[in-house]
Amino acid sequence: MPATPSQQGVDDVSERTQQNRSAGQDPSTATKSGRRLAAQLAAKQAADRRRKINAVLSGGAALAVAATLIAVFVAIGGGKDKPANQADATPSASAGAPDEAGAPPAPQLPEGADPALGTKPEVKAGTGELKKLAVTPLIKGTGPAVQKGQNITTNYVGVFYKDGQEFDSSWRSGQPATFPIGVGQVIPGWDQGLVGVTVGSRVQLDIPGELAYGNDEAAAGGRPTGPLRFVVDVLAAQ
């Protein structure tokens, strides 16, 4: 069996020491030479160890890369072979979401209410000069009458009285509006016009500017000014 690098170095030291003795070289000089050889041998052994460690680390890194590639291949290929009856992890859409056309869900109507309250009304402009509040029943509800101080839930559409241009509507988001009535939390035209209306009703409120947001655009802060027309569905009162 051939000698290992370490064993070969030891043999070299022994051989040179023997040669020095045969030649009558000064023992101290031979000792210094042996020390140099020993230091060279130690450096060579350290280099050998570093090469071995680097080889092991390089091999481990290659195995890790190979394992990663195999895992990716399995993940990609596994999706192609998924059984047809296996359910996906992605949940399906829940009930109550907007329909395919993007329209909001229909409002929840009070018991016995006219189904027409489930559809947004078409509101047109008024005619003539509006001087006072006018409340016009469009659908008569069968529920209890709204009382001052109650919280009522409504759907509504608001337009400018003169041209019928819509400026606000709860139907846009599909979320009815709930607020206290008759206590100054809404415009006076609503406070005065909705108290006494029965639940399940649809009413048209024609409101002059002084009972709405006023007639001065500069003072209104971006709110609609002048006479307004609202069509309001009263869905609940508590």
RALINGI-V515949 format. One record per backbone hydrogen bond with DSSP energy under -1.0 kcal/mol. CO is the residue of the C=O (numbers start at 1). NH is the residue of the N-H. Records with the same first field share a line. If there is no record, write none. Layout:
# RALINGI-V515949
CO=NH ; NH
This chain:
# RALINGI-V515949
4=8
5=9
6=10
7=11
8=12
9=13
10=14
11=15
12=16
13=17
14=18
15=19
16=20
17=21
18=22
19=23
20=25
21=24
26=30
27=31
28=32
29=33
30=34
31=35
32=36
33=37
34=38
35=39
36=40
37=41
38=42
39=43
40=44
41=45
42=46
43=47
44=48
45=49
46=50
47=51
48=52
49=53
50=54
51=55
52=56
53=57
54=58
55=59
56=60
57=61
58=62
59=63
60=64
61=65
62=66
63=67
64=68
65=69
66=70
67=71
68=72
69=73
70=74
71=75
72=76
73=77
74=78
75=79
83=86
94=97
99=102
103=99
110=113
114=117
115=118
116=119
134=206
136=204
139=202
144=199
146=196
147=150
150=181
151=238
152=179
153=235 ; 236
154=177
155=233
156=170
157=231
158=167 ; 168
159=229
160=164
161=126
165=160
168=158
170=174
177=154
179=152
181=149
187=190 ; 191
188=192
189=193
190=194
194=197
197=146
198=201
199=143
201=234
202=138 ; 139
203=232
204=136
205=230
206=134
207=228
208=211
209=212 ; 214
211=189
214=226
220=223
227=161
228=207
229=159
230=205
231=157
232=203
233=155
234=200
236=153
